[in-house]
């Protein structure tokens, strides 16, 4: 009787057949690069945020008359630092975007065309029909 109850608690398992499964061999360095993940979204978000601040301060400088010298200098410094930071984060985003794509392309580039198999174990031996 306990067997009947335990079968009711087991989860239902549905298996779906795959039409094709491709396995890629990768090096430790490539695995580390993929493990680090992509910083591109972080760099892009920071670049967009900083450029927004820089543009806002630029508009404020252009449209208002600031009487205090300290306030004016602060606005100018924030504007300049904002544009420099936006350029820096933009370049970091551009560089990191390409590096992760390159790793993925190298891994995918090792794939042999359909129907071609390569025997790497006996590649240096000559294949003959006669037994030795």
C-alpha positions as CSV (number, residue, x, y, z in Angstrom):
1,X,0.0,0.0,0.0
2,X,2.9,2.4,0.6
3,X,4.2,1.7,-2.8
4,X,1.1,3.0,-4.4
5,X,1.4,6.3,-2.4
6,X,5.0,6.8,-3.3
7,X,4.3,6.4,-7.0
8,X,1.7,9.1,-6.7
9,X,4.3,11.5,-5.3
10,X,6.9,10.8,-8.1
11,X,7.2,13.6,-10.7
12,X,6.1,12.9,-14.2
13,X,9.1,12.9,-16.6
14,X,8.6,13.9,-20.2
15,X,11.5,13.3,-22.6
16,X,11.6,15.1,-25.9
17,X,13.9,13.8,-28.6
18,X,16.5,16.2,-30.1
19,X,16.9,16.2,-33.8
20,X,20.5,17.3,-33.6
21,X,23.1,17.8,-30.8
22,X,26.3,19.7,-31.5
23,X,29.1,19.5,-28.9
24,X,32.0,22.0,-29.0
25,X,35.4,21.4,-27.4
26,X,36.8,24.6,-25.7
27,X,40.0,25.5,-24.0
28,X,40.4,26.6,-20.4
29,X,41.1,30.2,-21.5
30,X,37.9,30.3,-23.6
31,X,35.9,28.8,-20.7
32,X,37.3,31.5,-18.4
33,X,36.4,34.2,-20.9
34,X,32.8,32.9,-21.1
35,X,32.7,32.4,-17.4
36,X,33.6,36.1,-16.8
37,X,30.7,36.9,-18.9
38,X,30.1,40.1,-20.8
39,X,30.7,43.5,-19.2
40,X,29.2,45.1,-22.2
41,X,25.8,45.7,-20.8
42,X,27.2,47.3,-17.7
43,X,29.6,49.6,-19.7
44,X,26.8,50.6,-22.1
45,X,24.4,51.4,-19.2
46,X,27.0,53.5,-17.5
47,X,27.9,55.3,-20.7
48,X,24.2,56.1,-21.3
49,X,23.7,57.3,-17.8
50,X,26.8,59.5,-17.7
51,X,26.1,61.0,-21.1
52,X,22.6,61.9,-19.9
53,X,24.0,63.7,-16.9
54,X,26.6,65.5,-19.1
55,X,24.0,66.6,-21.6
56,X,21.7,67.8,-18.8
57,X,24.4,69.9,-17.3
58,X,25.4,71.3,-20.7
59,X,21.8,72.4,-21.3
60,X,21.7,74.0,-17.9
61,X,24.9,75.9,-18.6
62,X,23.6,77.0,-22.0
63,X,20.2,78.1,-20.9
64,X,20.7,79.6,-17.4
65,X,22.8,82.4,-16.0
66,X,24.7,81.2,-13.0
67,X,25.7,84.0,-10.7
68,X,28.0,82.1,-8.3
69,X,31.5,81.3,-9.6
70,X,31.7,78.1,-7.5
71,X,28.4,76.8,-8.9
72,X,29.4,77.6,-12.4
73,X,32.8,75.9,-12.0
74,X,31.0,72.9,-10.5
75,X,28.6,72.6,-13.4
76,X,31.5,72.9,-15.9
77,X,33.5,70.2,-14.1
78,X,30.6,67.8,-13.9
79,X,29.9,68.4,-17.6
80,X,33.5,67.8,-18.7
81,X,33.9,64.7,-16.4
82,X,30.6,63.4,-17.7
83,X,31.6,63.6,-21.3
84,X,35.0,62.0,-20.6
85,X,33.4,59.2,-18.6
86,X,30.9,58.6,-21.3
87,X,33.6,58.3,-23.9
88,X,35.6,56.0,-21.7
89,X,32.7,53.7,-20.9
90,X,31.6,53.8,-24.5
91,X,35.1,52.6,-25.6
92,X,35.2,49.9,-23.0
93,X,31.8,48.7,-24.2
94,X,32.9,48.6,-27.8
95,X,36.1,46.7,-26.9
96,X,34.4,44.1,-24.6
97,X,31.6,43.6,-27.1
98,X,34.1,42.5,-29.7
99,X,36.2,40.3,-27.5
100,X,33.4,38.0,-26.4
101,X,32.1,37.7,-29.9
102,X,35.6,36.7,-31.0
103,X,35.7,33.9,-28.5
104,X,32.4,32.6,-29.6
105,X,33.4,32.8,-33.3
106,X,36.6,30.9,-32.6
107,X,34.7,28.1,-30.8
108,X,32.1,27.9,-33.6
109,X,34.8,28.0,-36.3
110,X,36.2,24.6,-35.2
111,X,33.1,22.8,-36.4
112,X,33.6,20.5,-39.3
113,X,31.2,20.7,-42.3
114,X,28.3,18.2,-42.3
115,X,29.3,14.7,-43.2
116,X,33.1,15.1,-42.6
117,X,34.6,13.3,-39.7
118,X,38.2,13.6,-38.6
119,X,40.1,10.9,-36.8
120,X,42.7,12.7,-34.6
121,X,44.0,9.6,-32.9
122,X,45.3,7.8,-35.9
123,X,45.9,10.8,-38.2
124,X,49.7,10.2,-38.4
125,X,49.3,6.6,-39.4
126,X,48.8,5.4,-43.0
127,X,45.6,3.5,-43.6
128,X,46.1,0.3,-45.6
129,X,43.7,-2.5,-46.6
130,X,46.2,-5.3,-45.9
131,X,46.5,-6.7,-42.4
132,X,49.9,-6.4,-40.7
